[in-house]
């Protein structure tokens, strides 16, 4: 005799798996956002240290960048 599939059980199982993966994806996106923020902070810190070591005021650097790249 052929086995009868229990579609309701399988459907609920797949819905649960999708929900779990959705939560994992949200968590990964939040972690990615935190990492991107940390990288940006580090990049700005390096830039500020470079400008300070060269004796360049931030407004001078910004003015030069605007000359080269525009507003």
PDB file of N, CA, C, O and CB in Angstrom:
ATOM      1  N   UNK A   1       0.833  -1.179   0.000  1.00  0.00           N
ATOM      2  CA  UNK A   1       0.000   0.000   0.000  1.00  0.00           C
ATOM      3  C   UNK A   1       0.881   1.247   0.000  1.00  0.00           C
ATOM      4  O   UNK A   1       1.872   1.304   0.728  1.00  0.00           O
ATOM      5  CB  UNK A   1      -0.949  -0.005   1.210  1.00  0.00           C
ATOM      6  N   UNK A   2       0.536   2.224  -0.793  1.00  0.00           N
ATOM      7  CA  UNK A   2       1.311   3.459  -0.880  1.00  0.00           C
ATOM      8  C   UNK A   2       1.131   4.276   0.390  1.00  0.00           C
ATOM      9  O   UNK A   2       0.064   4.305   1.004  1.00  0.00           O
ATOM     10  CB  UNK A   2       0.893   4.283  -2.115  1.00  0.00           C
ATOM     11  N   UNK A   3       2.206   4.928   0.750  1.00  0.00           N
ATOM     12  CA  UNK A   3       2.192   5.759   1.952  1.00  0.00           C
ATOM     13  C   UNK A   3       1.517   7.093   1.649  1.00  0.00           C
ATOM     14  O   UNK A   3       1.805   7.710   0.623  1.00  0.00           O
ATOM     15  CB  UNK A   3       3.630   5.985   2.483  1.00  0.00           C
ATOM     16  N   UNK A   4       0.639   7.537   2.513  1.00  0.00           N
ATOM     17  CA  UNK A   4      -0.048   8.806   2.330  1.00  0.00           C
ATOM     18  C   UNK A   4       0.745   9.893   3.049  1.00  0.00           C
ATOM     19  O   UNK A   4       1.055   9.777   4.235  1.00  0.00           O
ATOM     20  CB  UNK A   4      -1.514   8.736   2.860  1.00  0.00           C
ATOM     21  N   UNK A   5       1.061  10.937   2.317  1.00  0.00           N
ATOM     22  CA  UNK A   5       1.833  12.030   2.900  1.00  0.00           C
ATOM     23  C   UNK A   5       0.939  12.870   3.800  1.00  0.00           C
ATOM     24  O   UNK A   5      -0.223  13.131   3.490  1.00  0.00           O
ATOM     25  CB  UNK A   5       2.467  12.904   1.798  1.00  0.00           C
ATOM     26  N   UNK A   6       1.512  13.285   4.915  1.00  0.00           N
ATOM     27  CA  UNK A   6       0.794  14.177   5.811  1.00  0.00           C
ATOM     28  C   UNK A   6       1.220  15.601   5.460  1.00  0.00           C
ATOM     29  O   UNK A   6       2.184  16.130   6.013  1.00  0.00           O
ATOM     30  CB  UNK A   6       1.081  13.838   7.326  1.00  0.00           C
ATOM     31  N   UNK A   7       0.492  16.202   4.543  1.00  0.00           N
ATOM     32  CA  UNK A   7       0.864  17.514   4.034  1.00  0.00           C
ATOM     33  C   UNK A   7       0.832  18.594   5.111  1.00  0.00           C
ATOM     34  O   UNK A   7       1.689  19.477   5.129  1.00  0.00           O
ATOM     35  CB  UNK A   7      -0.052  17.900   2.904  1.00  0.00           C
ATOM     36  N   UNK A   8      -0.141  18.528   5.998  1.00  0.00           N
ATOM     37  CA  UNK A   8      -0.236  19.542   7.052  1.00  0.00           C
ATOM     38  C   UNK A   8       1.011  19.554   7.919  1.00  0.00           C
ATOM     39  O   UNK A   8       1.514  20.623   8.264  1.00  0.00           O
ATOM     40  CB  UNK A   8      -1.468  19.298   7.919  1.00  0.00           C
ATOM     41  N   UNK A   9       1.510  18.396   8.271  1.00  0.00           N
ATOM     42  CA  UNK A   9       2.719  18.297   9.086  1.00  0.00           C
ATOM     43  C   UNK A   9       3.923  18.832   8.322  1.00  0.00           C
ATOM     44  O   UNK A   9       4.736  19.575   8.872  1.00  0.00           O
ATOM     45  CB  UNK A   9       2.965  16.840   9.516  1.00  0.00           C
ATOM     46  N   UNK A  10       4.031  18.451   7.055  1.00  0.00           N
ATOM     47  CA  UNK A  10       5.155  18.918   6.247  1.00  0.00           C
ATOM     48  C   UNK A  10       5.102  20.435   6.047  1.00  0.00           C
ATOM     49  O   UNK A  10       6.130  21.110   6.106  1.00  0.00           O
ATOM     50  CB  UNK A  10       5.162  18.208   4.890  1.00  0.00           C
ATOM     51  N   UNK A  11       3.922  20.955   5.814  1.00  0.00           N
ATOM     52  CA  UNK A  11       3.762  22.395   5.625  1.00  0.00           C
ATOM     53  C   UNK A  11       4.181  23.133   6.885  1.00  0.00           C
ATOM     54  O   UNK A  11       4.917  24.116   6.807  1.00  0.00           O
ATOM     55  CB  UNK A  11       2.305  22.743   5.257  1.00  0.00           C
ATOM     56  N   UNK A  12       3.730  22.681   8.032  1.00  0.00           N
ATOM     57  CA  UNK A  12       4.097  23.324   9.298  1.00  0.00           C
ATOM     58  C   UNK A  12       5.603  23.233   9.548  1.00  0.00           C
ATOM     59  O   UNK A  12       6.206  24.172  10.068  1.00  0.00           O
ATOM     60  CB  UNK A  12       3.330  22.681  10.465  1.00  0.00           C
ATOM     61  N   UNK A  13       6.198  22.118   9.182  1.00  0.00           N
ATOM     62  CA  UNK A  13       7.634  21.938   9.335  1.00  0.00           C
ATOM     63  C   UNK A  13       8.394  22.951   8.479  1.00  0.00           C
ATOM     64  O   UNK A  13       9.358  23.565   8.936  1.00  0.00           O
ATOM     65  CB  UNK A  13       8.040  20.503   8.958  1.00  0.00           C
ATOM     66  N   UNK A  14       7.953  23.118   7.242  1.00  0.00           N
ATOM     67  CA  UNK A  14       8.613  24.077   6.359  1.00  0.00           C
ATOM     68  C   UNK A  14       8.418  25.510   6.838  1.00  0.00           C
ATOM     69  O   UNK A  14       9.339  26.322   6.751  1.00  0.00           O
ATOM     70  CB  UNK A  14       8.088  23.932   4.937  1.00  0.00           C
ATOM     71  N   UNK A  15       7.236  25.826   7.340  1.00  0.00           N
ATOM     72  CA  UNK A  15       6.992  27.166   7.879  1.00  0.00           C
ATOM     73  C   UNK A  15       7.912  27.446   9.065  1.00  0.00           C
ATOM     74  O   UNK A  15       8.447  28.547   9.196  1.00  0.00           O
ATOM     75  CB  UNK A  15       5.517  27.318   8.302  1.00  0.00           C
ATOM     76  N   UNK A  16       8.090  26.457   9.917  1.00  0.00           N
ATOM     77  CA  UNK A  16       8.976  26.612  11.077  1.00  0.00           C
ATOM     78  C   UNK A  16      10.416  26.829  10.618  1.00  0.00           C
ATOM     79  O   UNK A  16      11.125  27.672  11.168  1.00  0.00           O
ATOM     80  CB  UNK A  16       8.889  25.372  12.002  1.00  0.00           C
ATOM     81  N   UNK A  17      10.848  26.072   9.613  1.00  0.00           N
ATOM     82  CA  UNK A  17      12.202  26.228   9.086  1.00  0.00           C
ATOM     83  C   UNK A  17      12.394  27.620   8.487  1.00  0.00           C
ATOM     84  O   UNK A  17      13.435  28.247   8.681  1.00  0.00           O
ATOM     85  CB  UNK A  17      12.495  25.150   8.030  1.00  0.00           C
ATOM     86  N   UNK A  18      11.391  28.095   7.763  1.00  0.00           N
ATOM     87  CA  UNK A  18      11.474  29.429   7.159  1.00  0.00           C
ATOM     88  C   UNK A  18      11.555  30.489   8.248  1.00  0.00           C
ATOM     89  O   UNK A  18      12.350  31.422   8.140  1.00  0.00           O
ATOM     90  CB  UNK A  18      10.259  29.693   6.240  1.00  0.00           C
ATOM     91  N   UNK A  19      10.758  30.362   9.277  1.00  0.00           N
ATOM     92  CA  UNK A  19      10.778  31.324  10.378  1.00  0.00           C
ATOM     93  C   UNK A  19      12.142  31.335  11.067  1.00  0.00           C
ATOM     94  O   UNK A  19      12.668  32.396  11.403  1.00  0.00           O
ATOM     95  CB  UNK A  19       9.672  30.997  11.394  1.00  0.00           C
ATOM     96  N   UNK A  20      12.706  30.147  11.275  1.00  0.00           N
ATOM     97  CA  UNK A  20      14.022  30.046  11.909  1.00  0.00           C
ATOM     98  C   UNK A  20      15.082  30.731  11.051  1.00  0.00           C
ATOM     99  O   UNK A  20      15.907  31.487  11.565  1.00  0.00           O
ATOM    100  CB  UNK A  20      14.398  28.568  12.147  1.00  0.00           C
ATOM    101  N   UNK A  21      15.061  30.468   9.754  1.00  0.00           N
ATOM    102  CA  UNK A  21      16.040  31.081   8.847  1.00  0.00           C
ATOM    103  C   UNK A  21      15.840  32.592   8.769  1.00  0.00           C
ATOM    104  O   UNK A  21      16.810  33.342   8.659  1.00  0.00           O
ATOM    105  CB  UNK A  21      15.933  30.462   7.440  1.00  0.00           C
ATOM    106  N   UNK A  22      14.593  33.040   8.824  1.00  0.00           N
ATOM    107  CA  UNK A  22      14.307  34.471   8.811  1.00  0.00           C
ATOM    108  C   UNK A  22      14.921  35.145  10.030  1.00  0.00           C
ATOM    109  O   UNK A  22      15.510  36.219   9.914  1.00  0.00           O
ATOM    110  CB  UNK A  22      12.791  34.721   8.769  1.00  0.00           C
ATOM    111  N   UNK A  23      14.790  34.530  11.183  1.00  0.00           N
ATOM    112  CA  UNK A  23      15.382  35.080  12.407  1.00  0.00           C
ATOM    113  C   UNK A  23      16.909  35.077  12.320  1.00  0.00           C
ATOM    114  O   UNK A  23      17.558  36.029  12.754  1.00  0.00           O
ATOM    115  CB  UNK A  23      14.919  34.275  13.639  1.00  0.00           C
ATOM    116  N   UNK A  24      17.475  34.021  11.765  1.00  0.00           N
ATOM    117  CA  UNK A  24      18.928  33.961  11.586  1.00  0.00           C
ATOM    118  C   UNK A  24      19.387  35.083  10.645  1.00  0.00           C
ATOM    119  O   UNK A  24      20.415  35.716  10.889  1.00  0.00           O
ATOM    120  CB  UNK A  24      19.354  32.571  11.026  1.00  0.00           C
ATOM    121  N   UNK A  25      18.639  35.324   9.589  1.00  0.00           N
ATOM    122  CA  UNK A  25      18.973  36.369   8.631  1.00  0.00           C
ATOM    123  C   UNK A  25      18.918  37.743   9.294  1.00  0.00           C
ATOM    124  O   UNK A  25      19.798  38.574   9.070  1.00  0.00           O
ATOM    125  CB  UNK A  25      18.021  36.318   7.428  1.00  0.00           C
ATOM    126  N   UNK A  26      17.892  37.987  10.108  1.00  0.00           N
ATOM    127  CA  UNK A  26      17.798  39.257  10.838  1.00  0.00           C
ATOM    128  C   UNK A  26      19.004  39.443  11.748  1.00  0.00           C
ATOM    129  O   UNK A  26      19.562  40.537  11.836  1.00  0.00           O
ATOM    130  CB  UNK A  26      16.497  39.314  11.663  1.00  0.00           C
ATOM    131  N   UNK A  27      19.397  38.387  12.414  1.00  0.00           N
ATOM    132  CA  UNK A  27      20.549  38.442  13.312  1.00  0.00           C
ATOM    133  C   UNK A  27      21.830  38.738  12.541  1.00  0.00           C
ATOM    134  O   UNK A  27      22.642  39.557  12.972  1.00  0.00           O
ATOM    135  CB  UNK A  27      20.690  37.125  14.080  1.00  0.00           C
ATOM    136  N   UNK A  28      22.009  38.082  11.417  1.00  0.00           N
ATOM    137  CA  UNK A  28      23.194  38.312  10.586  1.00  0.00           C
ATOM    138  C   UNK A  28      23.228  39.733  10.039  1.00  0.00           C
ATOM    139  O   UNK A  28      24.292  40.349   9.982  1.00  0.00           O
ATOM    140  CB  UNK A  28      23.234  37.314   9.433  1.00  0.00           C
ATOM    141  N   UNK A  29      22.079  40.258   9.639  1.00  0.00           N
ATOM    142  CA  UNK A  29      22.017  41.631   9.138  1.00  0.00           C
ATOM    143  C   UNK A  29      22.378  42.628  10.239  1.00  0.00           C
ATOM    144  O   UNK A  29      23.076  43.610   9.986  1.00  0.00           O
ATOM    145  CB  UNK A  29      20.615  41.939   8.583  1.00  0.00           C
ATOM    146  N   UNK A  30      21.902  42.376  11.458  1.00  0.00           N
ATOM    147  CA  UNK A  30      22.232  43.256  12.576  1.00  0.00           C
ATOM    148  C   UNK A  30      23.722  43.207  12.878  1.00  0.00           C
ATOM    149  O   UNK A  30      24.337  44.239  13.146  1.00  0.00           O
ATOM    150  CB  UNK A  30      21.427  42.871  13.821  1.00  0.00           C
ATOM    151  N   UNK A  31      24.300  42.022  12.836  1.00  0.00           N
ATOM    152  CA  UNK A  31      25.738  41.862  13.066  1.00  0.00           C
ATOM    153  C   UNK A  31      26.544  42.567  11.973  1.00  0.00           C
ATOM    154  O   UNK A  31      27.554  43.209  12.260  1.00  0.00           O
ATOM    155  CB  UNK A  31      26.111  40.366  13.120  1.00  0.00           C
ATOM    156  N   UNK A  32      26.101  42.447  10.738  1.00  0.00           N
ATOM    157  CA  UNK A  32      26.763  43.122   9.618  1.00  0.00           C
ATOM    158  C   UNK A  32      26.727  44.633   9.807  1.00  0.00           C
ATOM    159  O   UNK A  32      27.724  45.316   9.575  1.00  0.00           O
ATOM    160  CB  UNK A  32      26.098  42.738   8.284  1.00  0.00           C
ATOM    161  N   UNK A  33      25.601  45.140  10.220  1.00  0.00           N
ATOM    162  CA  UNK A  33      25.460  46.576  10.446  1.00  0.00           C
ATOM    163  C   UNK A  33      26.425  47.061  11.524  1.00  0.00           C
ATOM    164  O   UNK A  33      27.044  48.115  11.378  1.00  0.00           O
ATOM    165  CB  UNK A  33      24.021  46.913  10.837  1.00  0.00           C
ATOM    166  N   UNK A  34      26.551  46.299  12.598  1.00  0.00           N
ATOM    167  CA  UNK A  34      27.481  46.658  13.681  1.00  0.00           C
ATOM    168  C   UNK A  34      28.928  46.664  13.174  1.00  0.00           C
ATOM    169  O   UNK A  34      29.706  47.559  13.505  1.00  0.00           O
ATOM    170  CB  UNK A  34      27.336  45.671  14.869  1.00  0.00           C
ATOM    171  N   UNK A  35      29.275  45.666  12.376  1.00  0.00           N
ATOM    172  CA  UNK A  35      30.630  45.589  11.825  1.00  0.00           C
ATOM    173  C   UNK A  35      30.914  46.752  10.887  1.00  0.00           C
ATOM    174  O   UNK A  35      32.011  47.312  10.903  1.00  0.00           O
ATOM    175  CB  UNK A  35      30.831  44.266  11.088  1.00  0.00           C
ATOM    176  N   UNK A  36      29.933  47.118  10.072  1.00  0.00           N
ATOM    177  CA  UNK A  36      30.116  48.243   9.158  1.00  0.00           C
ATOM    178  C   UNK A  36      30.294  49.549   9.935  1.00  0.00           C
ATOM    179  O   UNK A  36      31.116  50.386   9.563  1.00  0.00           O
ATOM    180  CB  UNK A  36      28.919  48.354   8.197  1.00  0.00           C
ATOM    181  N   UNK A  37      29.530  49.723  11.005  1.00  0.00           N
ATOM    182  CA  UNK A  37      29.675  50.911  11.849  1.00  0.00           C
ATOM    183  C   UNK A  37      31.060  50.956  12.491  1.00  0.00           C
ATOM    184  O   UNK A  37      31.693  52.011  12.531  1.00  0.00           O
ATOM    185  CB  UNK A  37      28.587  50.936  12.937  1.00  0.00           C
ATOM    186  N   UNK A  38      31.527  49.824  12.990  1.00  0.00           N
ATOM    187  CA  UNK A  38      32.845  49.762  13.613  1.00  0.00           C
ATOM    188  C   UNK A  38      33.934  50.086  12.597  1.00  0.00           C
ATOM    189  O   UNK A  38      34.893  50.787  12.920  1.00  0.00           O
ATOM    190  CB  UNK A  38      33.087  48.376  14.228  1.00  0.00           C
ATOM    191  N   UNK A  39      33.793  49.583  11.376  1.00  0.00           N
ATOM    192  CA  UNK A  39      34.774  49.867  10.324  1.00  0.00           C
ATOM    193  C   UNK A  39      34.790  51.355  10.000  1.00  0.00           C
ATOM    194  O   UNK A  39      35.857  51.951   9.855  1.00  0.00           O
ATOM    195  CB  UNK A  39      34.464  49.048   9.054  1.00  0.00           C
ATOM    196  N   UNK A  40      33.625  51.945   9.887  1.00  0.00           N
ATOM    197  CA  UNK A  40      33.537  53.380   9.595  1.00  0.00           C
ATOM    198  C   UNK A  40      34.212  54.197  10.688  1.00  0.00           C
ATOM    199  O   UNK A  40      34.954  55.134  10.395  1.00  0.00           O
ATOM    200  CB  UNK A  40      32.068  53.812   9.444  1.00  0.00           C
ATOM    201  N   UNK A  41      33.961  53.847  11.945  1.00  0.00           N
ATOM    202  CA  UNK A  41      34.606  54.556  13.056  1.00  0.00           C
ATOM    203  C   UNK A  41      36.116  54.425  12.989  1.00  0.00           C
ATOM    204  O   UNK A  41      36.840  55.398  13.204  1.00  0.00           O
ATOM    205  CB  UNK A  41      34.099  54.026  14.397  1.00  0.00           C
ATOM    206  N   UNK A  42      36.587  53.234  12.693  1.00  0.00           N
ATOM    207  CA  UNK A  42      38.029  52.996  12.591  1.00  0.00           C
ATOM    208  C   UNK A  42      38.620  53.795  11.431  1.00  0.00           C
ATOM    209  O   UNK A  42      39.683  54.401  11.563  1.00  0.00           O
ATOM    210  CB  UNK A  42      38.320  51.490  12.406  1.00  0.00           C
ATOM    211  N   UNK A  43      37.928  53.789  10.303  1.00  0.00           N
ATOM    212  CA  UNK A  43      38.412  54.536   9.137  1.00  0.00           C
ATOM    213  C   UNK A  43      38.509  56.030   9.438  1.00  0.00           C
ATOM    214  O   UNK A  43      39.493  56.675   9.074  1.00  0.00           O
ATOM    215  CB  UNK A  43      37.488  54.304   7.932  1.00  0.00           C
ATOM    216  N   UNK A  44      37.498  56.579  10.099  1.00  0.00           N
ATOM    217  CA  UNK A  44      37.538  57.999  10.444  1.00  0.00           C
ATOM    218  C   UNK A  44      38.634  58.303  11.457  1.00  0.00           C
ATOM    219  O   UNK A  44      39.261  59.361  11.403  1.00  0.00           O
ATOM    220  CB  UNK A  44      36.192  58.445  10.992  1.00  0.00           C
ATOM    221  N   UNK A  45      38.859  57.382  12.369  1.00  0.00           N
ATOM    222  CA  UNK A  45      39.922  57.580  13.354  1.00  0.00           C
ATOM    223  C   UNK A  45      41.279  57.632  12.647  1.00  0.00           C
ATOM    224  O   UNK A  45      42.100  58.501  12.940  1.00  0.00           O
ATOM    225  CB  UNK A  45      39.904  56.449  14.418  1.00  0.00           C
ATOM    226  N   UNK A  46      41.509  56.716  11.734  1.00  0.00           N
ATOM    227  CA  UNK A  46      42.766  56.682  10.978  1.00  0.00           C
ATOM    228  C   UNK A  46      42.925  57.976  10.177  1.00  0.00           C
ATOM    229  O   UNK A  46      44.006  58.563  10.148  1.00  0.00           O
ATOM    230  CB  UNK A  46      42.808  55.448  10.031  1.00  0.00           C
ATOM    231  N   UNK A  47      41.854  58.412   9.533  1.00  0.00           N
ATOM    232  CA  UNK A  47      41.902  59.649   8.756  1.00  0.00           C
ATOM    233  C   UNK A  47      42.210  60.850   9.644  1.00  0.00           C
ATOM    234  O   UNK A  47      43.046  61.683   9.295  1.00  0.00           O
ATOM    235  CB  UNK A  47      40.578  59.867   8.023  1.00  0.00           C
ATOM    236  N   UNK A  48      41.543  60.939  10.783  1.00  0.00           N
ATOM    237  CA  UNK A  48      41.793  62.055  11.699  1.00  0.00           C
ATOM    238  C   UNK A  48      43.228  62.040  12.224  1.00  0.00           C
ATOM    239  O   UNK A  48      43.853  63.093  12.349  1.00  0.00           O
ATOM    240  CB  UNK A  48      40.810  62.008  12.870  1.00  0.00           C
ATOM    241  N   UNK A  49      43.747  60.866  12.527  1.00  0.00           N
ATOM    242  CA  UNK A  49      45.132  60.767  13.000  1.00  0.00           C
ATOM    243  C   UNK A  49      46.100  61.208  11.905  1.00  0.00           C
ATOM    244  O   UNK A  49      47.080  61.900  12.180  1.00  0.00           O
ATOM    245  CB  UNK A  49      45.453  59.322  13.448  1.00  0.00           C
ATOM    246  N   UNK A  50      45.826  60.811  10.672  1.00  0.00           N
ATOM    247  CA  UNK A  50      46.673  61.204   9.550  1.00  0.00           C
ATOM    248  C   UNK A  50      46.665  62.722   9.391  1.00  0.00           C
ATOM    249  O   UNK A  50      47.720  63.342   9.258  1.00  0.00           O
ATOM    250  CB  UNK A  50      46.202  60.523   8.247  1.00  0.00           C
ATOM    251  N   UNK A  51      45.485  63.313   9.405  1.00  0.00           N
ATOM    252  CA  UNK A  51      45.385  64.764   9.265  1.00  0.00           C
ATOM    253  C   UNK A  51      46.109  65.475  10.401  1.00  0.00           C
ATOM    254  O   UNK A  51      46.799  66.468  10.170  1.00  0.00           O
ATOM    255  CB  UNK A  51      43.917  65.196   9.224  1.00  0.00           C
ATOM    256  N   UNK A  52      45.958  64.976  11.623  1.00  0.00           N
ATOM    257  CA  UNK A  52      46.615  65.593  12.770  1.00  0.00           C
ATOM    258  C   UNK A  52      48.133  65.484  12.643  1.00  0.00           C
ATOM    259  O   UNK A  52      48.848  66.443  12.932  1.00  0.00           O
ATOM    260  CB  UNK A  52      46.141  64.939  14.079  1.00  0.00           C
ATOM    261  N   UNK A  53      48.627  64.330  12.217  1.00  0.00           N
ATOM    262  CA  UNK A  53      50.076  64.133  12.061  1.00  0.00           C
ATOM    263  C   UNK A  53      50.656  65.024  10.966  1.00  0.00           C
ATOM    264  O   UNK A  53      51.812  65.439  11.051  1.00  0.00           O
ATOM    265  CB  UNK A  53      50.380  62.667  11.746  1.00  0.00           C
ATOM    266  N   UNK A  54      49.871  65.316   9.955  1.00  0.00           N
ATOM    267  CA  UNK A  54      50.331  66.165   8.852  1.00  0.00           C
ATOM    268  C   UNK A  54      50.059  67.642   9.118  1.00  0.00           C
ATOM    269  O   UNK A  54      50.470  68.503   8.340  1.00  0.00           O
ATOM    270  CB  UNK A  54      49.658  65.744   7.551  1.00  0.00           C
ATOM    271  N   UNK A  55      49.366  67.933  10.217  1.00  0.00           N
ATOM    272  CA  UNK A  55      49.058  69.322  10.548  1.00  0.00           C
ATOM    273  C   UNK A  55      48.012  69.935   9.633  1.00  0.00           C
ATOM    274  O   UNK A  55      48.028  71.138   9.374  1.00  0.00           O
ATOM    275  CB  UNK A  55      50.308  70.146  10.495  1.00  0.00           C
ATOM    276  N   UNK A  56      47.113  69.108   9.149  1.00  0.00           N
ATOM    277  CA  UNK A  56      46.069  69.579   8.245  1.00  0.00           C
ATOM    278  C   UNK A  56      44.765  69.666   9.025  1.00  0.00           C
ATOM    279  O   UNK A  56      44.345  68.704   9.668  1.00  0.00           O
ATOM    280  CB  UNK A  56      45.922  68.637   7.005  1.00  0.00           C
ATOM    281  N   UNK A  57      44.137  70.826   8.960  1.00  0.00           N
ATOM    282  CA  UNK A  57      42.840  70.996   9.620  1.00  0.00           C
ATOM    283  C   UNK A  57      41.768  70.271   8.801  1.00  0.00           C
ATOM    284  O   UNK A  57      41.840  70.240   7.572  1.00  0.00           O
ATOM    285  CB  UNK A  57      42.484  72.515   9.784  1.00  0.00           C
ATOM    286  N   UNK A  58      40.790  69.697   9.471  1.00  0.00           N
ATOM    287  CA  UNK A  58      39.733  68.983   8.745  1.00  0.00           C
ATOM    288  C   UNK A  58      39.030  69.837   7.693  1.00  0.00           C
ATOM    289  O   UNK A  58      38.684  69.337   6.623  1.00  0.00           O
ATOM    290  CB  UNK A  58      38.714  68.465   9.720  1.00  0.00           C
ATOM    291  N   UNK A  59      38.812  71.143   7.991  1.00  0.00           N
ATOM    292  CA  UNK A  59      38.147  71.984   7.003  1.00  0.00           C
ATOM    293  C   UNK A  59      39.031  72.218   5.774  1.00  0.00           C
ATOM    294  O   UNK A  59      38.515  72.387   4.669  1.00  0.00           O
ATOM    295  CB  UNK A  59      37.761  73.321   7.630  1.00  0.00           C
ATOM    296  N   UNK A  60      40.344  72.228   5.954  1.00  0.00           N
ATOM    297  CA  UNK A  60      41.257  72.339   4.809  1.00  0.00           C
ATOM    298  C   UNK A  60      41.160  71.096   3.929  1.00  0.00           C
ATOM    299  O   UNK A  60      41.082  71.189   2.704  1.00  0.00           O
ATOM    300  CB  UNK A  60      42.714  72.542   5.290  1.00  0.00           C
ATOM    301  N   UNK A  61      41.167  69.937   4.573  1.00  0.00           N
ATOM    302  CA  UNK A  61      41.069  68.682   3.825  1.00  0.00           C
ATOM    303  C   UNK A  61      39.741  68.609   3.082  1.00  0.00           C
ATOM    304  O   UNK A  61      39.694  68.186   1.927  1.00  0.00           O
ATOM    305  CB  UNK A  61      41.221  67.472   4.770  1.00  0.00           C
ATOM    306  N   UNK A  62      38.672  69.017   3.738  1.00  0.00           N
ATOM    307  CA  UNK A  62      37.356  69.000   3.105  1.00  0.00           C
ATOM    308  C   UNK A  62      37.317  69.958   1.924  1.00  0.00           C
ATOM    309  O   UNK A  62      36.750  69.637   0.879  1.00  0.00           O
ATOM    310  CB  UNK A  62      36.265  69.363   4.119  1.00  0.00           C
ATOM    311  N   UNK A  63      37.919  71.135   2.084  1.00  0.00           N
ATOM    312  CA  UNK A  63      37.975  72.085   0.985  1.00  0.00           C
ATOM    313  C   UNK A  63      38.702  71.526  -0.223  1.00  0.00           C
ATOM    314  O   UNK A  63      38.251  71.689  -1.357  1.00  0.00           O
ATOM    315  CB  UNK A  63      38.640  73.355   1.434  1.00  0.00           C
ATOM    316  N   UNK A  64      39.820  70.869   0.016  1.00  0.00           N
ATOM    317  CA  UNK A  64      40.592  70.266  -1.078  1.00  0.00           C
ATOM    318  C   UNK A  64      39.800  69.141  -1.750  1.00  0.00           C
ATOM    319  O   UNK A  64      39.793  69.024  -2.975  1.00  0.00           O
ATOM    320  CB  UNK A  64      41.941  69.724  -0.551  1.00  0.00           C
ATOM    321  N   UNK A  65      39.145  68.329  -0.950  1.00  0.00           N
ATOM    322  CA  UNK A  65      38.331  67.247  -1.512  1.00  0.00           C
ATOM    323  C   UNK A  65      37.206  67.810  -2.374  1.00  0.00           C
ATOM    324  O   UNK A  65      36.894  67.269  -3.435  1.00  0.00           O
ATOM    325  CB  UNK A  65      37.748  66.369  -0.390  1.00  0.00           C
ATOM    326  N   UNK A  66      36.606  68.892  -1.914  1.00  0.00           N
ATOM    327  CA  UNK A  66      35.535  69.512  -2.713  1.00  0.00           C
ATOM    328  C   UNK A  66      36.068  70.072  -4.024  1.00  0.00           C
ATOM    329  O   UNK A  66      35.382  70.027  -5.045  1.00  0.00           O
ATOM    330  CB  UNK A  66      34.852  70.628  -1.916  1.00  0.00           C
ATOM    331  N   UNK A  67      37.297  70.603  -4.000  1.00  0.00           N
ATOM    332  CA  UNK A  67      37.916  71.084  -5.234  1.00  0.00           C
ATOM    333  C   UNK A  67      38.082  69.943  -6.235  1.00  0.00           C
ATOM    334  O   UNK A  67      37.781  70.085  -7.420  1.00  0.00           O
ATOM    335  CB  UNK A  67      39.280  71.733  -4.935  1.00  0.00           C
ATOM    336  N   UNK A  68      38.561  68.823  -5.736  1.00  0.00           N
ATOM    337  CA  UNK A  68      38.845  67.687  -6.603  1.00  0.00           C
ATOM    338  C   UNK A  68      37.573  66.972  -7.052  1.00  0.00           C
ATOM    339  O   UNK A  68      37.410  66.663  -8.233  1.00  0.00           O
ATOM    340  CB  UNK A  68      39.757  66.712  -5.893  1.00  0.00           C
ATOM    341  N   UNK A  69      36.683  66.714  -6.112  1.00  0.00           N
ATOM    342  CA  UNK A  69      35.506  65.876  -6.399  1.00  0.00           C
ATOM    343  C   UNK A  69      34.201  66.644  -6.519  1.00  0.00           C
ATOM    344  O   UNK A  69      33.189  66.062  -6.908  1.00  0.00           O
ATOM    345  CB  UNK A  69      35.357  64.848  -5.332  1.00  0.00           C
ATOM    346  N   UNK A  70      34.190  67.915  -6.202  1.00  0.00           N
ATOM    347  CA  UNK A  70      32.957  68.686  -6.262  1.00  0.00           C
ATOM    348  C   UNK A  70      32.095  68.469  -5.038  1.00  0.00           C
ATOM    349  O   UNK A  70      32.429  67.683  -4.152  1.00  0.00           O
ATOM    350  CB  UNK A  70      32.181  68.331  -7.501  1.00  0.00           C
ATOM    351  N   UNK A  71      30.994  69.170  -5.003  1.00  0.00           N
ATOM    352  CA  UNK A  71      30.080  69.094  -3.857  1.00  0.00           C
ATOM    353  C   UNK A  71      29.426  67.772  -3.767  1.00  0.00           C
ATOM    354  O   UNK A  71      28.626  67.539  -2.861  1.00  0.00           O
ATOM    355  CB  UNK A  71      29.036  70.154  -3.930  1.00  0.00           C
TER     356      UNK A  71
END
